[in-house]
Amino acid sequence: MNDTTSQPALPDRLSVNPRSPHHVEAVFENDIGIKVNGKERFDVEEYCISEGWVKVPAGKALDRRGQPLLMTVKGTVEAFYR
């Protein structure tokens, strides 16, 4: 069972990349789930609930810094603790 009192509130925008200004380390201490248009996604790199988008890797392609190329998927976004 999850103890929701000790978990920090999920931000409106969150990124997995530690170099991003939207990365919050305290949130990643717990397991997070993301639903887009009612389906749970396991490959989300960044999300924004208010704007309604998530960024996911576009295949195996990498940019010149070795980071995955990201594709934006728009729709209804829900973030939750598992």
Residue pairs with C-beta under 8 A, 6 or more apart in sequence:
2 30
2 81
2 82
4 81
7 30
7 81
8 24
8 26
8 27
10 27
10 32
10 79
10 80
10 81
11 22
11 24
11 27
12 48
12 49
12 50
13 22
13 46
13 47
13 48
13 49
13 50
13 51
14 22
14 23
14 24
14 27
14 32
14 46
14 47
14 79
15 22
15 23
15 45
15 46
16 23
16 28
16 44
16 45
16 46
17 23
17 45
17 46
17 67
18 25
20 46
22 46
30 81
30 82
31 81
31 82
32 79
32 80
32 81
32 82
33 40
33 79
33 80
33 81
33 82
34 40
34 41
34 44
34 47
34 54
34 77
34 78
34 79
35 41
35 76
35 77
35 78
35 79
35 80
36 44
36 54
36 73
36 75
36 76
36 77
36 78
37 75
37 76
38 76
41 54
41 56
41 73
43 56
43 57
44 54
44 55
44 56
45 54
45 55
45 56
45 57
45 68
45 70
46 54
46 55
46 70
47 53
47 54
47 55
47 77
47 79
48 54
48 77
49 77
49 78
49 79
52 74
52 75
52 76
52 77
53 72
53 73
53 74
53 75
53 77
54 72
54 73
54 77
55 70
55 71
55 72
55 73
56 70
56 71
56 73
57 68
57 69
57 70
57 71
58 68
58 69
58 70
58 71
59 69
60 68
61 68
61 69
62 68
62 69
63 69
